[in-house]
């Protein structure tokens, strides 16, 4: 599966963390572990880029919002992006 296909599939699915996606994919018998891990790494990379983009938007609109400890910032991102708390 190409990176473009992976990204298209990611956009069509509900937002989920790379680990949630990996758990789901590991239960499918027809995919190789190598392919699953490759896709999971790509998802994680995109999610890290998404976090940085989110932090940039937040600091531009409300500079004081992220002046808290790192755990709170990650929690805010998870709540807004995945509509869930850290697991």
MODELLER restraints for C-alpha pairs under 7 A, 6 or more apart:
rsr = mdl.restraints
at = mdl.atoms
rsr.add(forms.Gaussian(group=physical.xy_distance, feature=features.Distance(at['CA:6:A'], at['CA:39:A']), mean=6.90, stdev=0.5))
rsr.add(forms.Gaussian(group=physical.xy_distance, feature=features.Distance(at['CA:15:A'], at['CA:82:A']), mean=5.66, stdev=0.5))
rsr.add(forms.Gaussian(group=physical.xy_distance, feature=features.Distance(at['CA:16:A'], at['CA:82:A']), mean=5.95, stdev=0.5))
rsr.add(forms.Gaussian(group=physical.xy_distance, feature=features.Distance(at['CA:18:A'], at['CA:40:A']), mean=5.65, stdev=0.5))
rsr.add(forms.Gaussian(group=physical.xy_distance, feature=features.Distance(at['CA:18:A'], at['CA:43:A']), mean=5.62, stdev=0.5))
rsr.add(forms.Gaussian(group=physical.xy_distance, feature=features.Distance(at['CA:18:A'], at['CA:44:A']), mean=5.53, stdev=0.5))
rsr.add(forms.Gaussian(group=physical.xy_distance, feature=features.Distance(at['CA:22:A'], at['CA:36:A']), mean=6.98, stdev=0.5))
rsr.add(forms.Gaussian(group=physical.xy_distance, feature=features.Distance(at['CA:22:A'], at['CA:40:A']), mean=6.12, stdev=0.5))
rsr.add(forms.Gaussian(group=physical.xy_distance, feature=features.Distance(at['CA:25:A'], at['CA:36:A']), mean=6.76, stdev=0.5))
rsr.add(forms.Gaussian(group=physical.xy_distance, feature=features.Distance(at['CA:51:A'], at['CA:77:A']), mean=6.91, stdev=0.5))
rsr.add(forms.Gaussian(group=physical.xy_distance, feature=features.Distance(at['CA:59:A'], at['CA:66:A']), mean=6.92, stdev=0.5))
rsr.add(forms.Gaussian(group=physical.xy_distance, feature=features.Distance(at['CA:66:A'], at['CA:73:A']), mean=6.19, stdev=0.5))
rsr.add(forms.Gaussian(group=physical.xy_distance, feature=features.Distance(at['CA:75:A'], at['CA:85:A']), mean=6.53, stdev=0.5))
rsr.add(forms.Gaussian(group=physical.xy_distance, feature=features.Distance(at['CA:75:A'], at['CA:86:A']), mean=6.72, stdev=0.5))
rsr.add(forms.Gaussian(group=physical.xy_distance, feature=features.Distance(at['CA:78:A'], at['CA:84:A']), mean=6.15, stdev=0.5))
rsr.add(forms.Gaussian(group=physical.xy_distance, feature=features.Distance(at['CA:78:A'], at['CA:85:A']), mean=6.14, stdev=0.5))
rsr.add(forms.Gaussian(group=physical.xy_distance, feature=features.Distance(at['CA:78:A'], at['CA:86:A']), mean=6.80, stdev=0.5))
rsr.add(forms.Gaussian(group=physical.xy_distance, feature=features.Distance(at['CA:79:A'], at['CA:85:A']), mean=5.80, stdev=0.5))
